[in-house]
Amino acid sequence: MAASISDIRDRAMGSLLGLAIGDALGMPSQTLNRASIRKHYGRIEDFVAPYPGHPVSHGLPAAAVTDDTEQALLLARRLIAEPVFDPLAWAQDLLAWEADVQRRGLRDLLGPSSKAALEAIGRGVDPGEAAKNGTTNGAAMRIAPVGVATPIEDVVSFVDAVETASRVTHNTGESIAAASAVAAMVSARLAGSDFAAGLACALQAAEEGQKRGYPNGATDIAQRIARAVELAGTGPDVEQFADAVGVSVASHESVPAAFGILRLSCDDVWKAAVMAANIGDDTDTIGAMAGAMAGAASGASALPNDKTDRLLAVNALALDDIVDGLLRLREGARLRILGAAQ
């Protein structure tokens, strides 16, 4: 049975809140190995402030979000504002965002792939070529709004939307495949698919995304995701899982890790975020991706109220207008698909 409008809105809100929760819970442990996490925090089980002098998160309060959430919402606003996505306007959005981060005295700036691509565009390099080496997870970390805004009835058209939003900074098969998988899981779960059906959509989207962009980086994203989910299904220790899959900023590690955590957490946003916060390395981004996918399944109504209240008190996210705008795009796309089929 198709999901109701109220169910879809609840899941859309859950996806963006889940993204922010995973991001904020992983904020104090990002870039740290597991030994350092234990040294500074013990085990992270709630929002905590970073230790003084943290290499990236220094100065942020407990429950603050980072680049993952801020760039995802930035992308959402770009999607809502323009009927046709303008890659150069999106590049300017990202540069303006980084300038604002610097004005705030924070250290969580553009990732390596985004930075290199935008600098190349600034030198006059064609936007399609500037990101030909971008294989890190910047596209996947912020792609959830595309999943909310785009139904997945046609996988080729769906991946077209992901590629358009990704290729300015991450124009490689690895990154587009990884971002396509995350967005597809979000879109499918919004529509009411269970985990197995959502995973099938994600793997199909990853296979299609692997054909896009420059053939740089890992060439087997769908297989890596499938292996990570299979491993998670055996119930491994989370640390053993992390060592087997990898937890770095590389798309071919962090995105399969997020899918595995999604499986281990059984779609529970808070459990997924706690796992990610303690897993080591790119904790905030793995948590953001897993949280976005889990929230799209469970909905905002299933999230712990005290955690979401604290998150929203610390961060000015303005999610209601963003969710409504994204869902208007989704409904418009659905009507176009129905019209084309008639």
Helices and strands as residue ranges (DSSP letters): H 5-26, G 27-29, H 34-41, H 67-81, H 87-103, H 112-122, H 127-130, H 138-141, H 144-149, H 155-166, H 173-190, H 195-209, H 221-232, H 238-245, H 251-265, H 269-279, H 283-298, G 300-302, H 305-314, H 319-341
